[in-house]
Amino acid sequence: MTQPWIEGRFEENLITTTVEQAINWARQSSIWPMTFGLACCAIEMMAAGASRFDLDRFGAGAFRATPRQADLMIVAGTVTYKMASRVRRLYNLMPDPKFVIAMGACTTGGGPYFKWGYHVVKGVDLVVPVDVYVPGCPPRPESLLEGLMRIQDKIVGHKMNRQAGGRDKMDDELPVPHHSGYVHAVEDLPPLYDHQKITG
């Protein structure tokens, strides 16, 4: 069970908390997503940011036009192999701590292109580490709002202090992906054409 942000009230204008809880509260209440849409799921992302669903109610309505000011990448749409290197570059330009939402069936696992779409990456987690998956084709704006709330849960669970007597960072309450999320490509080899060929 998570601890309340305001632990006690002693006088009329005095509250106590920890620096960790205050910073996590500020981070979860001021998420800046990157203006980044790849295909049809971006329309649903725009709908989530519009007045009917109002992403700004959760403190995440300030879509930034540059990755250097964003801390949330919503990968909304089909990621092709040609676009994968650009997605990775934009992710690397984002400052830490940063989070990724994979929105839609194409982004999470290839979607309808899984079998015959030789040009489509079979999941954006092969390119960047994903924190929250939002399934659907396309997912409703409410699903994206749910994914945003799961990102906020991860932010609240972040631990900044260290263990007593040790130098290792304490584990987060909700784990952040431990894998690197992408495969290093060898540049000297010729291009592959049948690496995703379906057999059997």
Short mmCIF file of the C-alpha atoms (twelve columns), coordinates in Angstrom:
data_MODEL
# 
_entry.id   MODEL 
# 
loop_
_atom_site.group_PDB 
_atom_site.id 
_atom_site.type_symbol 
_atom_site.label_atom_id 
_atom_site.label_alt_id 
_atom_site.label_comp_id 
_atom_site.label_asym_id 
_atom_site.label_seq_id 
_atom_site.Cartn_x 
_atom_site.Cartn_y 
_atom_site.Cartn_z 
_atom_site.pdbx_PDB_model_num 
ATOM 1   C CA . MET A 1   0.000   0.000   0.000   1 
ATOM 2   C CA . THR A 2   1.369   3.400   -0.978  1 
ATOM 3   C CA . GLN A 3   1.993   6.030   1.656   1 
ATOM 4   C CA . PRO A 4   -0.059  9.223   1.500   1 
ATOM 5   C CA . TRP A 5   1.759   12.233  0.137   1 
ATOM 6   C CA . ILE A 6   0.812   14.403  3.102   1 
ATOM 7   C CA . GLU A 7   1.792   12.331  6.122   1 
ATOM 8   C CA . GLY A 8   0.569   14.572  8.908   1 
ATOM 9   C CA . ARG A 9   -0.981  17.936  9.670   1 
ATOM 10  C CA . PHE A 10  0.246   19.578  12.853  1 
ATOM 11  C CA . GLU A 11  -0.917  23.168  12.594  1 
ATOM 12  C CA . GLU A 12  -3.083  25.128  10.245  1 
ATOM 13  C CA . ASN A 13  -0.294  25.934  7.764   1 
ATOM 14  C CA . LEU A 14  2.228   23.142  8.422   1 
ATOM 15  C CA . ILE A 15  2.502   19.822  6.599   1 
ATOM 16  C CA . THR A 16  5.259   17.221  6.449   1 
ATOM 17  C CA . THR A 17  6.358   14.990  3.596   1 
ATOM 18  C CA . THR A 18  9.564   13.660  2.047   1 
ATOM 19  C CA . VAL A 19  11.550  15.170  -0.794  1 
ATOM 20  C CA . GLU A 20  11.070  11.932  -2.749  1 
ATOM 21  C CA . GLN A 21  7.277   12.045  -2.474  1 
ATOM 22  C CA . ALA A 22  7.159   15.746  -3.335  1 
ATOM 23  C CA . ILE A 23  9.322   15.302  -6.442  1 
ATOM 24  C CA . ASN A 24  7.351   12.254  -7.595  1 
ATOM 25  C CA . TRP A 25  4.079   14.121  -7.066  1 
ATOM 26  C CA . ALA A 26  5.363   17.048  -9.127  1 
ATOM 27  C CA . ARG A 27  6.594   14.727  -11.901 1 
ATOM 28  C CA . GLN A 28  3.384   12.743  -12.155 1 
ATOM 29  C CA . SER A 29  1.327   15.935  -12.264 1 
ATOM 30  C CA . SER A 30  3.348   17.578  -15.046 1 
ATOM 31  C CA . ILE A 31  4.040   14.971  -17.727 1 
ATOM 32  C CA . TRP A 32  4.990   16.504  -21.085 1 
ATOM 33  C CA . PRO A 33  4.272   14.126  -23.987 1 
ATOM 34  C CA . MET A 34  6.055   14.523  -27.286 1 
ATOM 35  C CA . THR A 35  4.050   15.557  -30.366 1 
ATOM 36  C CA . PHE A 36  4.652   12.314  -32.208 1 
ATOM 37  C CA . GLY A 37  2.159   10.358  -34.313 1 
ATOM 38  C CA . LEU A 38  3.008   7.753   -36.929 1 
ATOM 39  C CA . ALA A 39  -0.311  6.448   -38.274 1 
ATOM 40  C CA . CYS A 40  -4.039  6.178   -37.560 1 
ATOM 41  C CA . CYS A 41  -3.605  5.763   -33.779 1 
ATOM 42  C CA . ALA A 42  -2.418  9.369   -33.712 1 
ATOM 43  C CA . ILE A 43  -6.016  10.457  -34.440 1 
ATOM 44  C CA . GLU A 44  -7.126  8.753   -31.215 1 
ATOM 45  C CA . MET A 45  -4.213  10.390  -29.390 1 
ATOM 46  C CA . MET A 46  -5.389  13.775  -30.675 1 
ATOM 47  C CA . ALA A 47  -8.914  12.961  -29.514 1 
ATOM 48  C CA . ALA A 48  -7.573  12.147  -26.046 1 
ATOM 49  C CA . GLY A 49  -5.914  15.564  -25.939 1 
ATOM 50  C CA . ALA A 50  -9.008  17.400  -27.216 1 
ATOM 51  C CA . SER A 51  -11.809 18.859  -25.132 1 
ATOM 52  C CA . ARG A 52  -14.015 15.761  -24.825 1 
ATOM 53  C CA . PHE A 53  -11.454 13.593  -23.027 1 
ATOM 54  C CA . ASP A 54  -9.038  16.366  -21.992 1 
ATOM 55  C CA . LEU A 55  -5.654  14.835  -21.285 1 
ATOM 56  C CA . ASP A 56  -4.785  18.063  -19.474 1 
ATOM 57  C CA . ARG A 57  -6.950  16.995  -16.513 1 
ATOM 58  C CA . PHE A 58  -4.112  14.612  -15.632 1 
ATOM 59  C CA . GLY A 59  -1.409  17.243  -16.087 1 
ATOM 60  C CA . ALA A 60  -0.259  15.837  -19.429 1 
ATOM 61  C CA . GLY A 61  -1.783  18.225  -21.935 1 
ATOM 62  C CA . ALA A 62  1.336   20.209  -22.859 1 
ATOM 63  C CA . PHE A 63  2.462   18.342  -25.975 1 
ATOM 64  C CA . ARG A 64  6.005   19.414  -26.763 1 
ATOM 65  C CA . ALA A 65  7.340   19.838  -30.296 1 
ATOM 66  C CA . THR A 66  10.874  18.797  -29.387 1 
ATOM 67  C CA . PRO A 67  12.116  15.637  -27.627 1 
ATOM 68  C CA . ARG A 68  14.456  17.735  -25.486 1 
ATOM 69  C CA . GLN A 69  11.456  19.091  -23.572 1 
ATOM 70  C CA . ALA A 70  9.389   15.882  -23.418 1 
ATOM 71  C CA . ASP A 71  9.446   13.057  -20.880 1 
ATOM 72  C CA . LEU A 72  6.746   10.806  -22.418 1 
ATOM 73  C CA . MET A 73  6.834   9.282   -25.885 1 
ATOM 74  C CA . ILE A 74  3.474   7.936   -27.053 1 
ATOM 75  C CA . VAL A 75  4.315   5.740   -30.058 1 
ATOM 76  C CA . ALA A 76  0.961   5.957   -31.829 1 
ATOM 77  C CA . GLY A 77  0.952   4.003   -35.068 1 
ATOM 78  C CA . THR A 78  2.809   1.557   -37.265 1 
ATOM 79  C CA . VAL A 79  6.609   1.574   -36.870 1 
ATOM 80  C CA . THR A 80  8.377   0.585   -40.073 1 
ATOM 81  C CA . TYR A 81  12.011  -0.445  -40.293 1 
ATOM 82  C CA . LYS A 82  12.764  2.817   -42.081 1 
ATOM 83  C CA . MET A 83  11.250  4.799   -39.193 1 
ATOM 84  C CA . ALA A 84  12.733  2.685   -36.367 1 
ATOM 85  C CA . SER A 85  16.092  4.475   -36.350 1 
ATOM 86  C CA . ARG A 86  14.303  7.845   -36.140 1 
ATOM 87  C CA . VAL A 87  12.179  6.639   -33.232 1 
ATOM 88  C CA . ARG A 88  15.327  5.515   -31.416 1 
ATOM 89  C CA . ARG A 89  17.051  8.829   -32.113 1 
ATOM 90  C CA . LEU A 90  14.116  10.804  -30.728 1 
ATOM 91  C CA . TYR A 91  14.065  8.563   -27.643 1 
ATOM 92  C CA . ASN A 92  17.771  9.164   -27.052 1 
ATOM 93  C CA . LEU A 93  17.225  12.939  -27.243 1 
ATOM 94  C CA . MET A 94  14.651  12.870  -24.436 1 
ATOM 95  C CA . PRO A 95  15.973  13.740  -20.950 1 
ATOM 96  C CA . ASP A 96  15.784  11.285  -18.066 1 
ATOM 97  C CA . PRO A 97  13.521  10.158  -16.516 1 
ATOM 98  C CA . LYS A 98  11.577  9.277   -19.662 1 
ATOM 99  C CA . PHE A 99  8.716   6.901   -20.377 1 
ATOM 100 C CA . VAL A 100 7.208   5.203   -23.427 1 
ATOM 101 C CA . ILE A 101 3.620   4.179   -24.165 1 
ATOM 102 C CA . ALA A 102 3.121   1.741   -27.059 1 
ATOM 103 C CA . MET A 103 -0.316  2.623   -28.414 1 
ATOM 104 C CA . GLY A 104 -2.204  0.291   -30.746 1 
ATOM 105 C CA . ALA A 105 -1.881  -3.217  -32.130 1 
ATOM 106 C CA . CYS A 106 0.693   -2.269  -34.785 1 
ATOM 107 C CA . THR A 107 2.968   -0.687  -32.208 1 
ATOM 108 C CA . THR A 108 2.690   -3.411  -29.582 1 
ATOM 109 C CA . GLY A 109 3.204   -6.412  -31.870 1 
ATOM 110 C CA . GLY A 110 2.875   -5.686  -35.583 1 
ATOM 111 C CA . GLY A 111 -0.930  -5.842  -35.682 1 
ATOM 112 C CA . PRO A 112 -2.464  -6.832  -39.036 1 
ATOM 113 C CA . TYR A 113 0.994   -6.549  -40.618 1 
ATOM 114 C CA . PHE A 114 2.473   -9.277  -38.425 1 
ATOM 115 C CA . LYS A 115 2.396   -12.076 -40.998 1 
ATOM 116 C CA . TRP A 116 2.932   -10.381 -44.365 1 
ATOM 117 C CA . GLY A 117 4.188   -6.915  -43.453 1 
ATOM 118 C CA . TYR A 118 7.897   -7.404  -44.071 1 
ATOM 119 C CA . HIS A 119 8.474   -3.662  -43.614 1 
ATOM 120 C CA . VAL A 120 6.826   -3.386  -40.156 1 
ATOM 121 C CA . VAL A 121 8.685   -3.778  -36.851 1 
ATOM 122 C CA . LYS A 122 7.011   -6.548  -34.841 1 
ATOM 123 C CA . GLY A 123 6.693   -4.472  -31.704 1 
ATOM 124 C CA . VAL A 124 8.282   -1.134  -30.866 1 
ATOM 125 C CA . ASP A 125 9.884   -2.744  -27.807 1 
ATOM 126 C CA . LEU A 126 12.525  -4.017  -30.251 1 
ATOM 127 C CA . VAL A 127 13.508  -0.367  -30.763 1 
ATOM 128 C CA . VAL A 128 12.885  1.424   -27.442 1 
ATOM 129 C CA . PRO A 129 12.060  0.123   -23.941 1 
ATOM 130 C CA . VAL A 130 8.291   0.285   -23.407 1 
ATOM 131 C CA . ASP A 131 6.719   1.036   -20.023 1 
ATOM 132 C CA . VAL A 132 3.002   0.637   -20.799 1 
ATOM 133 C CA . TYR A 133 1.227   -1.200  -23.628 1 
ATOM 134 C CA . VAL A 134 -2.181  0.097   -24.776 1 
ATOM 135 C CA . PRO A 135 -3.804  -2.561  -27.007 1 
ATOM 136 C CA . GLY A 136 -6.518  -2.014  -29.587 1 
ATOM 137 C CA . CYS A 137 -6.956  -1.262  -33.281 1 
ATOM 138 C CA . PRO A 138 -7.313  1.598   -32.730 1 
ATOM 139 C CA . PRO A 139 -7.526  1.946   -28.948 1 
ATOM 140 C CA . ARG A 140 -10.142 4.331   -27.614 1 
ATOM 141 C CA . PRO A 141 -8.999  7.602   -26.018 1 
ATOM 142 C CA . GLU A 142 -10.084 6.186   -22.648 1 
ATOM 143 C CA . SER A 143 -7.521  3.417   -23.106 1 
ATOM 144 C CA . LEU A 144 -4.773  5.977   -23.612 1 
ATOM 145 C CA . LEU A 145 -5.917  7.791   -20.470 1 
ATOM 146 C CA . GLU A 146 -5.663  4.482   -18.585 1 
ATOM 147 C CA . GLY A 147 -2.145  3.998   -19.934 1 
ATOM 148 C CA . LEU A 148 -1.246  7.503   -18.795 1 
ATOM 149 C CA . MET A 149 -2.493  6.705   -15.297 1 
ATOM 150 C CA . ARG A 150 -0.298  3.592   -15.249 1 
ATOM 151 C CA . ILE A 151 2.681   5.783   -16.167 1 
ATOM 152 C CA . GLN A 152 1.764   8.053   -13.254 1 
ATOM 153 C CA . ASP A 153 1.720   5.008   -10.966 1 
ATOM 154 C CA . LYS A 154 5.257   4.168   -12.080 1 
ATOM 155 C CA . ILE A 155 6.402   7.723   -11.431 1 
ATOM 156 C CA . VAL A 156 4.901   7.710   -7.930  1 
ATOM 157 C CA . GLY A 157 6.687   4.425   -7.220  1 
ATOM 158 C CA . HIS A 158 10.158  5.709   -8.102  1 
ATOM 159 C CA . LYS A 159 12.699  5.549   -5.284  1 
ATOM 160 C CA . MET A 160 15.498  8.103   -5.143  1 
ATOM 161 C CA . ASN A 161 17.106  7.213   -1.824  1 
ATOM 162 C CA . ARG A 162 19.626  4.442   -1.243  1 
ATOM 163 C CA . GLN A 163 19.652  1.472   1.086   1 
ATOM 164 C CA . ALA A 164 21.099  1.931   4.554   1 
ATOM 165 C CA . GLY A 165 24.819  1.121   4.537   1 
ATOM 166 C CA . GLY A 166 24.827  0.323   0.835   1 
ATOM 167 C CA . ARG A 167 25.474  2.108   -2.415  1 
ATOM 168 C CA . ASP A 168 22.800  0.427   -4.523  1 
ATOM 169 C CA . LYS A 169 19.626  2.252   -5.451  1 
ATOM 170 C CA . MET A 170 16.477  0.892   -3.852  1 
ATOM 171 C CA . ASP A 171 13.998  -0.979  -6.048  1 
ATOM 172 C CA . ASP A 172 11.033  0.936   -7.381  1 
ATOM 173 C CA . GLU A 173 7.580   -0.046  -6.152  1 
ATOM 174 C CA . LEU A 174 6.503   -0.675  -9.749  1 
ATOM 175 C CA . PRO A 175 9.386   -2.062  -11.829 1 
ATOM 176 C CA . VAL A 176 10.781  -0.163  -14.793 1 
ATOM 177 C CA . PRO A 177 11.759  -2.413  -17.784 1 
ATOM 178 C CA . HIS A 178 15.189  -3.898  -17.215 1 
ATOM 179 C CA . HIS A 179 16.027  -4.762  -20.819 1 
ATOM 180 C CA . SER A 180 17.690  -2.378  -23.218 1 
ATOM 181 C CA . GLY A 181 14.812  -2.729  -25.679 1 
ATOM 182 C CA . TYR A 182 16.708  -2.809  -28.955 1 
ATOM 183 C CA . VAL A 183 19.203  -4.873  -30.912 1 
ATOM 184 C CA . HIS A 184 22.501  -3.468  -32.161 1 
ATOM 185 C CA . ALA A 185 22.690  -3.707  -35.936 1 
ATOM 186 C CA . VAL A 186 25.969  -4.777  -37.515 1 
ATOM 187 C CA . GLU A 187 26.720  -2.282  -40.275 1 
ATOM 188 C CA . ASP A 188 29.251  -4.346  -42.263 1 
ATOM 189 C CA . LEU A 189 26.863  -7.149  -43.185 1 
ATOM 190 C CA . PRO A 190 24.694  -7.071  -46.320 1 
ATOM 191 C CA . PRO A 191 20.986  -6.356  -45.783 1 
ATOM 192 C CA . LEU A 192 18.686  -9.233  -44.871 1 
ATOM 193 C CA . TYR A 193 15.572  -9.915  -46.944 1 
ATOM 194 C CA . ASP A 194 14.060  -13.095 -45.487 1 
ATOM 195 C CA . HIS A 195 14.701  -12.682 -41.756 1 
ATOM 196 C CA . GLN A 196 10.984  -12.634 -40.922 1 
ATOM 197 C CA . LYS A 197 9.857   -15.241 -43.420 1 
ATOM 198 C CA . ILE A 198 6.986   -17.355 -42.123 1 
ATOM 199 C CA . THR A 199 7.740   -21.063 -42.468 1 
ATOM 200 C CA . GLY A 200 5.580   -24.061 -41.814 1 
# 
